Amino acid sequence: MFTIAMGIPEMQEFWNDLCSKAASGIATKDEIKLYKKIGKAMYHISQNPRHTGLETHEITSL
């Protein structure tokens, strides 16, 4: 249905590093949490770009 492409080389490198750390079991607790969040978001985007879990929200600290 949809193809997800990482836009910039730095993001592709970051994602590949995160995947390899998660697969080998050396990722920190925060890295695992981020890996799951990004993976879930990419899954929802690929299946349905209008998924309710992809709604944006304001970041008050900014």
N, C-alpha and C positions, 0 to 999 in steps of 0.2 A: 504494500500500500504506500508507505512512505519510506524514504531513505534519509537517515540522519548522518550528516557529515560534520565533523568538527571543523569549525571555521578557521582557526588559526593554529599554526604548528605547536605553539606552547600548550594549548588546550589538549591537543592530541597526545603530546608527550606526557602531560599531567595525568590524563586518563589511563594511558598505557602503564605508567608507573604505579598508579593506584590499583589497577587490575592485577598487575604482577605481585604487588605486596599482599593484596587480599588472597590471591591464589596460593601463595607460598606460606601464608600464615604469619608474616612478620609485620603486618599493618598494626598501627596503634588503634586504640578504641575509637578515637575521633576519626581516623582515616576510614575505618570500617563503616562508621555511621555515615560519613560523606559518600562513600562508595555506594551504599544502599540507596541513599537519597537521590544521587545523580542517576543511578541505574533505573530506579523507579520512575523518575521524571522522563528519562529517555524512552522507557517502555510506553508510558502514557502518551507521549508525543507521537511515537510511531504508530500507535493504535488509533488514537483519537486526539487530535490537537486541541479539541475543545473540552477535554476531560475536566471535570470540576476540581480535581486535585491539582490542576495547573494554574489555578487562579492566582493572580498577583496580589501582593499586599504591600502596604506602605511600611518602610523600615523607620521606626520613630527615632532611632539613634542618629540617622543621617539628617 
